Amino acid sequence: MPTRRTLKEVAAELGVSTATISNAFNRPDQLSAKLREQILKQCQQLGYHGPNLAARSLRRGESDVIAVVLADSLSYNFSDPVANQFLQGVADVLVKHEKQLLLLTSLGESQHQSSAESLPDGIIFYGAPAGQSFERILRTGKPALAVDFEQDQVGSVNIDNFDAAKMAAEHLFSQSVKALAIMGLRLKDSEQVENFEQDSLPLKSGEISCRRLAGYLQAAKECDYNIPHQRIWHIPFNKPELAEQAVKQALTADPRPDGLLCMSDVIALAAIRVARQQGLRVPEDIKIVGFDDIPEASRSNPALTSVCQQSRQKGQLAATRLLNKELEGETLMPTKLVIRESSRG
């Protein structure tokens, strides 16, 4: 391939200043329309397509790129509706400020990963990072903000998962549910769908799923209701097929659950499908409550009761705080329980 021409080489060949060529590409108001058109045409003929943006960013010490470090793989986040909403919110703000979005996964530990982490001007961690990525990135000194996990090293944007889950459980108990099951998400370090049997429950972790479980169980305690460990299910990933597998297993219990607390709407919507396949009516035979309030929740049949956590607004707030260098303290966004047909008595 031909060697890329430099700005100085092209300027010398055209007999104009480097500033004139730079203005033609980046500041068109500084040139007449005729001169700009002429220079752009000549540059195209020479195979020159503008100043080196990477070199310019290096000189400025800024890349105009903001990275979101995902706790999971890129493909998983593209399929997850909550992550989609969050990233839309981040993009809303970056577009207004003429910034670019870089997606990274905390699962990578290669030299290539470290090189990519050096590019952005700031970092948003979305979910608790895997491995050593959190500490490694913090050592770079880049502005950083955490979302949806608890830590004390950088500022954060979260919801109160304990209170939100407790509110959802209290609603279900108010509907005279007698046999309740919890469809949990990522409660164990296991990639298998399974219940807890007699395992100890993960209530001390700062992970959002553990905080939600603690909220459910606190509501049960205050209502003098015991939830056996065997009725608490671990679903390793927020995927419909895994959720359906867990719900099918849960519905074989005796007595059969007449209420399901689901840690995501993806799980809850899968529960509605499984219930219908088994000839159960929602909410007459089984009441179901989700978490997230994704768009599909209001469109399902029956419409799904869910905790609304405003994922898109969360992304907007995180990006705004990062760009404004508001890097200290925790912002707790409000949640509300949106009651729909899936849980009404």
Sequence and secondary structure as in RCSB ss.txt:
>XXXX:A:sequence
MPTRRTLKEVAAELGVSTATISNAFNRPDQLSAKLREQILKQCQQLGYHGPNLAARSLRRGESDVIAVVLADSLS
YNFSDPVANQFLQGVADVLVKHEKQLLLLTSLGESQHQSSAESLPDGIIFYGAPAGQSFERILRTGKPALAVDFE
QDQVGSVNIDNFDAAKMAAEHLFSQSVKALAIMGLRLKDSEQVENFEQDSLPLKSGEISCRRLAGYLQAAKECDY
NIPHQRIWHIPFNKPELAEQAVKQALTADPRPDGLLCMSDVIALAAIRVARQQGLRVPEDIKIVGFDDIPEASRS
NPALTSVCQQSRQKGQLAATRLLNKELEGETLMPTKLVIRESSRG
>XXXX:A:secstr
      HHHHHHHHTS HHHHHHHHH GGGS HHHHHHHHHHHHHHT  SS HHHHHHHHT   EEEEEESS HH
HHHH HHHHHHHHHHHHHHHHTT EEEEEETT  SHHHHHHHTS SEEEEES   TTHHHHHHTTT  EEEESS 
 SSSEEEEE HHHHHHHHHHHHHHTT SSEEEEEES SS SS EE TT     SS SHHHHHHHHHHHHHHHTT 
   GGGEEEESSS HHHHHHHHHHHTTSSS  SEEEESSHHHHHHHHHHHHHTT  TTTT EEEEEE  HHHHHS
SS  EEEE  HHHHHHHHHHHHHTT  SSEEEE  EEE  GGG  
